[in-house]
Amino acid sequence: MVLVLFALLVSVFLVLPKQTRSLLQHLGQPLAQIVAFPLGALAALDRSLREAWGGYVALRHVYDENHRLRREIEFLRGQNSELREVATASQRLAALLEFKEGTGSETIAAQVIGRDATSWYRALVLNRGERDGIRPEMGVMTQAGVVGRVVKANSSTAVVLLITDPNNAVTGLIQRTRDEGIVEGTVRGLARMKYIPLLSAARVGDTVVTSGLTGGFPKGLVIGSVRSIERVEGDLFQSADITPEVDVSKLEEVLVISTPRQFDERATDAGSLLPKQPEKRER
Amino acid sequence: MKRALYAGLVLGLVPIQTTVLQYASIGGIRPDLCLIAVCLVGFVAGEREGMLLGFVLGLIQDLFSAGDPGLNLVTKGLIGFLAGLVGKLLANATPVAMLATLLGLSVVSGTVFLMAVRVGEGLADLFFVTRSVLLPQALIDAVVGTGAYWLIARRGQADQATQEKHGPLW
Protein backbone atom coordinates (compact mmCIF):
# COMPACT_ATOMS: atom_id res chain seq x y z
CA MET A 1 0.00 0.00 0.00
CA VAL A 2 2.74 2.39 1.00
CA LEU A 3 4.74 1.30 -1.97
CA VAL A 4 1.82 2.02 -4.26
CA LEU A 5 1.36 5.51 -2.75
CA PHE A 6 5.10 6.21 -3.09
CA ALA A 7 5.10 5.03 -6.70
CA LEU A 8 2.09 7.23 -7.45
CA LEU A 9 3.74 10.31 -5.91
CA VAL A 10 6.93 9.75 -7.91
CA SER A 11 4.86 9.39 -11.04
CA VAL A 12 3.06 12.70 -10.39
CA PHE A 13 6.43 14.35 -9.79
CA LEU A 14 7.73 13.01 -13.03
CA VAL A 15 4.63 13.85 -15.06
CA LEU A 16 3.82 17.22 -13.43
CA PRO A 17 7.02 18.43 -11.79
CA LYS A 18 6.31 22.18 -11.70
CA GLN A 19 2.83 21.90 -10.24
CA THR A 20 3.94 19.40 -7.61
CA ARG A 21 6.72 21.72 -6.34
CA SER A 22 4.35 24.65 -6.15
CA LEU A 23 1.81 22.60 -4.23
CA LEU A 24 4.40 21.37 -1.80
CA GLN A 25 5.62 24.91 -1.36
CA HIS A 26 2.19 26.15 -0.37
CA LEU A 27 1.54 23.23 1.94
CA GLY A 28 4.94 23.69 3.71
CA GLN A 29 4.63 27.44 4.37
CA PRO A 30 2.86 27.26 7.77
CA LEU A 31 5.11 24.47 8.90
CA ALA A 32 8.16 26.46 7.95
CA GLN A 33 6.87 29.36 9.99
CA ILE A 34 6.29 27.16 13.03
CA VAL A 35 9.73 25.59 12.81
CA ALA A 36 11.32 28.97 12.28
CA PHE A 37 10.83 29.90 15.97
CA PRO A 38 12.94 27.19 17.60
CA LEU A 39 15.42 27.44 14.78
CA GLY A 40 15.87 31.11 15.37
CA ALA A 41 16.25 30.55 19.09
CA LEU A 42 18.81 27.85 18.61
CA ALA A 43 20.67 29.91 16.07
CA ALA A 44 20.76 32.83 18.48
CA LEU A 45 22.05 30.60 21.25
CA ASP A 46 24.65 29.17 18.97
CA ARG A 47 25.75 32.60 17.92
CA SER A 48 25.90 33.75 21.53
CA LEU A 49 27.97 30.79 22.55
CA ARG A 50 30.28 31.24 19.62
CA GLU A 51 30.65 34.94 20.38
CA ALA A 52 31.18 34.27 24.05
CA TRP A 53 33.79 31.65 23.36
CA GLY A 54 35.44 33.76 20.71
CA GLY A 55 35.40 36.73 23.10
CA TYR A 56 36.82 34.72 25.96
CA VAL A 57 39.60 33.33 23.85
CA ALA A 58 40.30 36.72 22.33
CA LEU A 59 40.19 38.40 25.76
CA ARG A 60 42.72 35.96 27.07
CA HIS A 61 45.07 37.08 24.35
CA VAL A 62 44.20 40.74 24.98
CA TYR A 63 44.84 40.34 28.71
CA ASP A 64 48.22 38.82 28.03
CA GLU A 65 49.01 41.51 25.51
CA ASN A 66 47.82 44.21 27.90
CA HIS A 67 50.00 42.82 30.67
CA ARG A 68 52.99 42.67 28.34
CA LEU A 69 52.40 46.22 27.10
CA ARG A 70 52.03 47.53 30.63
CA ARG A 71 55.35 45.98 31.61
CA GLU A 72 56.91 47.42 28.50
CA ILE A 73 55.52 50.90 29.32
CA GLU A 74 56.87 50.65 32.86
CA PHE A 75 60.27 49.61 31.58
CA LEU A 76 60.32 52.40 28.98
CA ARG A 77 59.18 54.94 31.56
CA GLY A 78 62.02 53.90 33.85
CA GLN A 79 64.49 54.03 30.99
CA ASN A 80 63.16 57.42 29.92
CA SER A 81 63.53 58.76 33.44
CA GLU A 82 67.09 57.43 33.68
CA LEU A 83 67.99 58.96 30.34
CA ARG A 84 66.50 62.30 31.34
CA GLU A 85 68.50 62.21 34.58
CA VAL A 86 71.70 61.37 32.67
CA ALA A 87 70.97 64.14 30.15
CA THR A 88 70.35 66.69 32.92
CA ALA A 89 73.51 65.67 34.77
CA SER A 90 75.45 65.77 31.52
CA GLN A 91 74.21 69.30 30.72
CA ARG A 92 74.98 70.46 34.24
CA LEU A 93 78.47 68.97 34.22
CA ALA A 94 79.20 70.30 30.73
CA ALA A 95 78.23 73.81 31.88
CA LEU A 96 80.37 73.43 34.99
CA LEU A 97 83.32 72.19 32.92
CA GLU A 98 82.95 75.04 30.46
CA PHE A 99 82.85 77.48 33.34
CA LYS A 100 85.82 75.83 35.01
CA GLU A 101 87.85 76.16 31.81
CA GLY A 102 86.84 79.79 31.48
CA THR A 103 87.59 80.95 35.01
CA GLY A 104 91.34 80.88 34.85
CA SER A 105 91.38 80.06 38.54
CA GLU A 106 92.55 76.69 39.68
CA THR A 107 89.47 74.87 40.88
CA ILE A 108 88.50 71.50 42.28
CA ALA A 109 85.13 70.06 41.30
CA ALA A 110 83.16 68.50 44.16
CA GLN A 111 79.77 66.96 44.74
CA VAL A 112 77.40 68.04 47.48
CA ILE A 113 76.76 64.97 49.62
CA GLY A 114 74.92 66.44 52.57
CA ARG A 115 73.86 69.38 54.71
CA ASP A 116 75.14 70.62 58.05
CA ALA A 117 74.84 68.06 60.84
CA THR A 118 72.85 70.57 62.91
CA SER A 119 70.01 72.92 62.03
CA TRP A 120 71.96 75.94 63.28
CA TYR A 121 74.15 76.62 60.26
CA ARG A 122 73.50 76.92 56.56
CA ALA A 123 76.27 74.66 55.36
CA LEU A 124 76.98 71.93 52.83
CA VAL A 125 79.13 68.82 53.06
CA LEU A 126 81.29 68.08 49.99
CA ASN A 127 82.74 64.76 48.88
CA ARG A 128 86.28 66.22 48.59
CA GLY A 129 88.64 67.06 51.41
CA GLU A 130 92.23 67.70 52.37
CA ARG A 131 93.33 64.67 50.37
CA ASP A 132 92.11 66.47 47.25
CA GLY A 133 93.76 69.76 48.13
CA ILE A 134 90.83 71.51 49.81
CA ARG A 135 91.74 73.79 52.70
CA PRO A 136 89.69 76.04 55.01
CA GLU A 137 88.97 79.59 53.72
CA MET A 138 88.88 78.49 50.07
CA GLY A 139 86.02 79.99 48.11
CA VAL A 140 83.27 77.84 46.63
CA MET A 141 81.31 78.75 43.51
CA THR A 142 79.22 77.47 40.64
CA GLN A 143 78.79 78.89 37.16
CA ALA A 144 76.02 81.06 38.61
CA GLY A 145 78.16 82.70 41.27
CA VAL A 146 79.40 82.57 44.85
CA VAL A 147 78.24 79.66 47.02
CA GLY A 148 80.23 80.14 50.22
CA ARG A 149 83.59 79.28 51.72
CA VAL A 150 85.18 76.17 53.16
CA VAL A 151 85.24 76.29 56.96
CA LYS A 152 86.34 72.74 57.71
CA ALA A 153 88.27 70.21 55.69
CA ASN A 154 88.49 66.60 56.80
CA SER A 155 90.53 64.04 54.88
CA SER A 156 87.79 63.16 52.41
CA THR A 157 85.03 65.68 53.10
CA ALA A 158 84.73 69.42 53.54
CA VAL A 159 82.15 71.70 55.13
CA VAL A 160 81.15 74.84 53.22
CA LEU A 161 79.47 77.73 55.04
CA LEU A 162 76.96 79.23 52.63
CA ILE A 163 76.89 82.90 51.66
CA THR A 164 73.42 83.09 53.24
CA ASP A 165 74.63 82.12 56.74
CA PRO A 166 74.95 85.04 59.20
CA ASN A 167 78.39 83.73 60.23
CA ASN A 168 79.74 84.28 56.72
CA ALA A 169 81.18 87.51 55.32
CA VAL A 170 82.69 88.29 51.93
CA THR A 171 83.92 91.63 50.59
CA GLY A 172 81.68 92.78 47.77
CA LEU A 173 81.55 95.46 45.11
CA ILE A 174 78.53 97.05 43.45
CA GLN A 175 79.44 96.54 39.83
CA ARG A 176 77.88 99.70 38.40
CA THR A 177 78.90 102.21 41.06
CA ARG A 178 82.17 100.51 42.17
CA ASP A 179 81.20 100.97 45.82
CA GLU A 180 82.64 98.39 48.19
CA GLY A 181 81.08 96.79 51.23
CA ILE A 182 80.84 93.59 53.21
CA VAL A 183 78.29 90.97 52.24
CA GLU A 184 76.94 88.91 55.13
CA GLY A 185 74.24 86.26 55.38
CA THR A 186 71.00 87.00 57.22
CA VAL A 187 68.84 84.91 59.54
CA ARG A 188 66.16 84.81 56.84
CA GLY A 189 68.41 83.05 54.33
CA LEU A 190 69.32 86.07 52.19
CA ALA A 191 72.42 88.27 52.13
CA ARG A 192 73.04 91.87 53.16
CA MET A 193 75.70 94.28 51.97
CA LYS A 194 76.86 96.61 54.71
CA TYR A 195 79.07 99.68 54.89
CA ILE A 196 78.05 101.11 51.51
CA PRO A 197 79.06 104.82 51.44
CA LEU A 198 76.18 107.25 52.01
CA LEU A 199 76.85 109.02 48.71
CA SER A 200 76.63 105.82 46.73
CA ALA A 201 74.11 105.85 43.86
CA ALA A 202 73.38 102.14 44.23
CA ARG A 203 69.86 101.15 43.24
CA VAL A 204 67.62 98.10 43.21
CA GLY A 205 68.70 95.57 40.59
CA ASP A 206 72.42 96.42 40.69
CA THR A 207 74.73 93.41 40.51
CA VAL A 208 77.05 92.77 43.42
CA VAL A 209 80.31 90.96 42.71
CA THR A 210 83.26 89.87 44.81
CA SER A 211 85.89 92.57 45.28
CA GLY A 212 88.77 90.12 45.59
CA LEU A 213 90.21 91.92 48.60
CA THR A 214 89.66 89.14 51.12
CA GLY A 215 88.65 85.53 51.19
CA GLY A 216 89.29 82.88 48.61
CA PHE A 217 87.41 84.57 45.77
CA PRO A 218 88.74 86.29 42.70
CA LYS A 219 87.47 89.74 41.80
CA GLY A 220 84.30 89.93 39.72
CA LEU A 221 82.45 86.78 40.69
CA VAL A 222 78.69 87.38 40.96
CA ILE A 223 77.24 87.33 44.49
CA GLY A 224 73.71 88.52 43.76
CA SER A 225 71.56 91.52 42.94
CA VAL A 226 70.36 94.39 45.12
CA ARG A 227 66.83 93.79 46.35
CA SER A 228 66.33 96.85 48.52
CA ILE A 229 68.42 99.66 49.96
CA GLU A 230 68.19 100.95 53.52
CA ARG A 231 69.29 104.43 54.45
CA VAL A 232 68.91 105.25 58.15
CA GLU A 233 68.97 108.90 59.15
CA GLY A 234 72.17 109.68 61.01
CA ASP A 235 74.04 106.52 59.99
CA LEU A 236 77.42 106.85 58.32
CA PHE A 237 76.72 104.06 55.87
CA GLN A 238 73.81 102.52 54.04
CA SER A 239 73.08 98.86 53.58
CA ALA A 240 71.38 96.75 50.90
CA ASP A 241 69.49 93.49 50.96
CA ILE A 242 70.82 91.15 48.30
CA THR A 243 69.17 88.21 46.59
CA PRO A 244 71.92 85.61 46.10
CA GLU A 245 72.51 84.54 42.51
CA VAL A 246 72.94 80.89 43.47
CA ASP A 247 69.97 78.88 44.67
CA VAL A 248 71.76 77.12 47.49
CA SER A 249 68.90 74.72 48.12
CA LYS A 250 69.40 72.98 44.77
CA LEU A 251 73.15 72.59 44.60
CA GLU A 252 74.56 69.28 43.39
CA GLU A 253 78.04 70.12 42.12
CA VAL A 254 80.33 73.00 43.00
CA LEU A 255 83.84 74.27 42.26
CA VAL A 256 86.27 74.95 45.10
CA ILE A 257 88.70 77.74 44.21
CA SER A 258 92.15 76.62 45.23
CA THR A 259 94.07 79.58 43.71
CA PRO A 260 91.88 82.54 42.86
CA ARG A 261 92.70 84.78 39.88
CA GLN A 262 90.97 87.88 38.65
CA PHE A 263 87.80 87.65 36.64
CA ASP A 264 86.95 90.23 34.01
CA GLU A 265 85.24 93.01 35.92
CA ARG A 266 83.08 93.92 32.94
CA ALA A 267 81.35 90.57 33.21
CA THR A 268 77.77 91.08 34.20
CA ASP A 269 76.35 87.62 34.20
CA ALA A 270 77.74 84.26 35.21
CA GLY A 271 77.79 82.90 31.69
CA SER A 272 80.05 85.64 30.39
CA LEU A 273 82.69 85.53 33.08
CA LEU A 274 86.06 85.48 31.35
CA PRO A 275 89.56 85.18 32.78
CA LYS A 276 91.93 88.10 32.38
CA GLN A 277 94.84 85.80 31.71
CA PRO A 278 94.30 83.41 28.82
CA GLU A 279 96.62 80.63 30.00
CA LYS A 280 94.99 77.85 31.96
CA ARG A 281 96.31 75.72 34.72
CA GLU A 282 94.44 72.45 34.77
CA ARG A 283 94.44 70.15 37.73
CA MET B 1 74.58 43.65 72.16
CA LYS B 2 75.00 47.01 73.86
CA ARG B 3 78.39 47.59 72.25
CA ALA B 4 76.98 46.80 68.82
CA LEU B 5 74.15 49.23 69.45
CA TYR B 6 76.55 52.00 70.51
CA ALA B 7 78.80 51.25 67.51
CA GLY B 8 75.79 51.46 65.23
CA LEU B 9 74.75 54.80 66.75
CA VAL B 10 78.25 56.21 66.48
CA LEU B 11 78.78 55.11 62.89
CA GLY B 12 75.30 55.62 61.52
CA LEU B 13 73.61 58.60 63.13
CA VAL B 14 75.65 61.50 61.75
CA PRO B 15 75.67 60.18 58.15
CA ILE B 16 71.90 59.79 58.35
CA GLN B 17 71.61 63.25 59.87
CA THR B 18 73.61 64.93 57.10
CA THR B 19 72.23 63.04 54.12
CA VAL B 20 68.82 61.37 54.08
CA LEU B 21 67.31 63.34 56.94
CA GLN B 22 67.15 66.48 54.77
CA TYR B 23 64.15 64.89 53.07
CA ALA B 24 62.39 64.65 56.43
CA SER B 25 62.88 68.27 57.42
CA ILE B 26 59.96 70.46 58.42
CA GLY B 27 60.54 74.08 57.50
CA GLY B 28 64.26 73.39 57.18
CA ILE B 29 64.44 71.89 60.68
CA ARG B 30 65.48 68.24 61.01
CA PRO B 31 65.27 66.19 64.19
CA ASP B 32 68.66 66.11 65.95
CA LEU B 33 69.12 62.34 66.01
CA CYS B 34 72.34 62.61 68.02
CA LEU B 35 70.63 64.62 70.76
CA ILE B 36 67.72 62.18 70.84
CA ALA B 37 70.03 59.15 71.04
CA VAL B 38 72.14 60.74 73.79
CA CYS B 39 69.01 61.64 75.77
CA LEU B 40 67.56 58.12 75.48
CA VAL B 41 70.83 56.44 76.41
CA GLY B 42 71.38 58.80 79.34
CA PHE B 43 67.80 58.33 80.47
CA VAL B 44 67.94 54.53 80.31
CA ALA B 45 71.59 53.67 81.00
CA GLY B 46 72.62 56.52 83.33
CA GLU B 47 74.59 59.74 83.22
CA ARG B 48 78.01 58.16 82.61
CA GLU B 49 77.04 56.32 79.45
CA GLY B 50 74.89 59.22 78.30
CA MET B 51 77.75 61.65 78.69
CA LEU B 52 80.31 59.40 76.98
CA LEU B 53 78.04 58.75 74.02
CA GLY B 54 77.30 62.49 73.94
CA PHE B 55 80.99 63.29 73.71
CA VAL B 56 81.57 60.82 70.88
CA LEU B 57 78.48 61.75 68.86
CA GLY B 58 79.09 65.46 69.46
CA LEU B 59 82.64 65.10 68.23
CA ILE B 60 81.50 63.43 65.02
CA GLN B 61 78.74 65.99 64.58
CA ASP B 62 81.31 68.77 64.95
CA LEU B 63 83.28 67.31 62.05
CA PHE B 64 80.30 67.67 59.72
CA SER B 65 79.00 70.99 60.96
CA ALA B 66 80.13 74.54 60.24
CA GLY B 67 80.16 75.42 63.94
CA ASP B 68 83.18 75.83 66.17
CA PRO B 69 84.87 72.51 66.94
CA GLY B 70 83.88 71.25 70.36
CA LEU B 71 80.53 73.01 70.52
CA ASN B 72 78.53 69.86 69.85
CA LEU B 73 80.94 67.74 71.86
CA VAL B 74 80.37 69.79 75.00
CA THR B 75 76.64 70.29 74.43
CA LYS B 76 75.87 66.65 73.71
CA GLY B 77 78.03 65.49 76.62
CA LEU B 78 76.15 67.86 78.94
CA ILE B 79 72.81 66.70 77.57
CA GLY B 80 73.75 63.03 78.10
CA PHE B 81 74.75 63.77 81.67
CA LEU B 82 71.56 65.75 82.41
CA ALA B 83 69.41 63.04 80.83
CA GLY B 84 71.06 60.48 83.10
CA LEU B 85 70.31 62.60 86.17
CA VAL B 86 66.67 63.06 85.13
CA GLY B 87 66.36 59.31 84.48
CA LYS B 88 67.60 58.65 88.02
CA LEU B 89 65.22 61.14 89.58
CA LEU B 90 62.14 59.83 87.82
CA ALA B 91 60.66 56.71 89.39
CA ASN B 92 58.39 55.97 86.48
CA ALA B 93 59.53 56.98 83.01
CA THR B 94 56.31 57.55 81.12
CA PRO B 95 56.18 58.89 77.55
CA VAL B 96 54.92 62.22 78.93
CA ALA B 97 57.94 62.46 81.23
CA MET B 98 60.16 61.62 78.27
CA LEU B 99 58.48 64.27 76.13
CA ALA B 100 59.02 66.92 78.80
CA THR B 101 62.64 65.83 79.37
CA LEU B 102 63.49 65.90 75.66
CA LEU B 103 61.78 69.24 75.19
CA GLY B 104 63.70 70.74 78.11
CA LEU B 105 67.07 69.29 77.11
CA SER B 106 66.66 70.34 73.48
CA VAL B 107 65.88 73.88 74.65
CA VAL B 108 69.03 73.80 76.83
CA SER B 109 71.09 72.63 73.83
CA GLY B 110 69.49 75.27 71.59
CA THR B 111 70.21 78.02 74.10
CA VAL B 112 73.89 77.05 74.16
CA PHE B 113 73.93 77.32 70.36
CA LEU B 114 72.03 80.58 70.45
CA MET B 115 74.73 82.04 72.67
CA ALA B 116 77.60 80.59 70.65
CA VAL B 117 76.37 81.16 67.10
CA ARG B 118 76.10 84.54 65.45
CA VAL B 119 72.39 84.84 64.77
CA GLY B 120 72.31 88.27 63.19
CA GLU B 121 71.95 91.62 64.86
CA GLY B 122 69.56 92.87 67.47
CA LEU B 123 66.68 91.43 69.41
CA ALA B 124 64.49 91.03 66.33
CA ASP B 125 66.92 88.55 64.80
CA LEU B 126 67.30 86.77 68.13
CA PHE B 127 63.55 86.34 68.46
CA PHE B 128 63.33 85.25 64.84
CA VAL B 129 65.92 82.50 65.37
CA THR B 130 64.28 81.43 68.64
CA ARG B 131 60.91 81.20 66.91
CA SER B 132 62.11 79.64 63.67
CA VAL B 133 64.91 77.33 64.85
CA LEU B 134 65.15 76.79 68.62
CA LEU B 135 61.51 76.10 69.47
CA PRO B 136 60.62 74.03 66.35
CA GLN B 137 63.84 72.04 66.85
CA ALA B 138 62.92 71.32 70.49
CA LEU B 139 59.40 70.31 69.53
CA ILE B 140 60.54 67.98 66.72
CA ASP B 141 63.23 66.42 68.92
CA ALA B 142 60.72 65.85 71.72
CA VAL B 143 58.11 64.23 69.48
CA VAL B 144 60.56 62.02 67.55
CA GLY B 145 62.44 61.06 70.72
CA THR B 146 59.25 60.20 72.61
CA GLY B 147 58.10 58.09 69.66
CA ALA B 148 61.41 56.24 69.66
CA TYR B 149 61.24 55.76 73.45
CA TRP B 150 57.70 54.42 73.21
CA LEU B 151 58.75 51.91 70.53
CA ILE B 152 61.78 50.79 72.56
CA ALA B 153 59.66 50.45 75.73
CA ARG B 154 57.05 48.41 73.85
CA ARG B 155 59.72 46.17 72.41
CA GLY B 156 61.22 45.78 75.89
CA GLN B 157 57.86 44.76 77.35
CA ALA B 158 57.33 42.23 74.57
CA ASP B 159 60.81 40.73 75.13
CA GLN B 160 60.17 40.55 78.88
CA ALA B 161 56.88 38.73 78.31
CA THR B 162 58.60 36.26 75.94
CA GLN B 163 61.35 35.63 78.47
CA GLU B 164 58.85 34.94 81.25
CA LYS B 165 57.05 32.46 79.02
CA HIS B 166 59.95 30.69 77.26
CA GLY B 167 63.04 31.58 79.30
CA PRO B 168 65.87 33.97 78.35
CA LEU B 169 66.28 34.87 74.67
CA TRP B 170 70.08 34.79 74.78
Chai-1 contact restraints between the chains, C-beta under 6 A:
chainA,res_idxA,chainB,res_idxB,connection_type,confidence,min_distance_angstrom,max_distance_angstrom,comment,restraint_id
A,G114,B,T18,contact,1.0,0.0,6.0,A-B,restraint_1
A,G114,B,T19,contact,1.0,0.0,6.0,A-B,restraint_2
A,R115,B,Q22,contact,1.0,0.0,6.0,A-B,restraint_3
A,D116,B,S65,contact,1.0,0.0,6.0,A-B,restraint_4
A,D116,B,A66,contact,1.0,0.0,6.0,A-B,restraint_5
A,A117,B,V14,contact,1.0,0.0,6.0,A-B,restraint_6
A,A117,B,Q17,contact,1.0,0.0,6.0,A-B,restraint_7
A,A117,B,T18,contact,1.0,0.0,6.0,A-B,restraint_8
A,A117,B,Q61,contact,1.0,0.0,6.0,A-B,restraint_9
A,A117,B,F64,contact,1.0,0.0,6.0,A-B,restraint_10
A,A117,B,S65,contact,1.0,0.0,6.0,A-B,restraint_11
A,T118,B,S65,contact,1.0,0.0,6.0,A-B,restraint_12
A,S119,B,I29,contact,1.0,0.0,6.0,A-B,restraint_13
A,S119,B,R30,contact,1.0,0.0,6.0,A-B,restraint_14
A,S119,B,V133,contact,1.0,0.0,6.0,A-B,restraint_15
A,S119,B,Q137,contact,1.0,0.0,6.0,A-B,restraint_16
A,W120,B,F113,contact,1.0,0.0,6.0,A-B,restraint_17
A,W120,B,V117,contact,1.0,0.0,6.0,A-B,restraint_18
A,Y121,B,A66,contact,1.0,0.0,6.0,A-B,restraint_19
A,Y121,B,G67,contact,1.0,0.0,6.0,A-B,restraint_20
A,A123,B,A66,contact,1.0,0.0,6.0,A-B,restraint_21
A,V125,B,T18,contact,1.0,0.0,6.0,A-B,restraint_22
A,V125,B,F64,contact,1.0,0.0,6.0,A-B,restraint_23
A,V151,B,A66,contact,1.0,0.0,6.0,A-B,restraint_24
A,N154,B,L63,contact,1.0,0.0,6.0,A-B,restraint_25
A,V159,B,A66,contact,1.0,0.0,6.0,A-B,restraint_26
A,L161,B,A66,contact,1.0,0.0,6.0,A-B,restraint_27
A,P166,B,R118,contact,1.0,0.0,6.0,A-B,restraint_28
A,P166,B,G120,contact,1.0,0.0,6.0,A-B,restraint_29
A,N167,B,R118,contact,1.0,0.0,6.0,A-B,restraint_30
A,V187,B,V119,contact,1.0,0.0,6.0,A-B,restraint_31
A,V187,B,G120,contact,1.0,0.0,6.0,A-B,restraint_32
A,V187,B,D125,contact,1.0,0.0,6.0,A-B,restraint_33
A,V187,B,F128,contact,1.0,0.0,6.0,A-B,restraint_34
A,V187,B,V129,contact,1.0,0.0,6.0,A-B,restraint_35
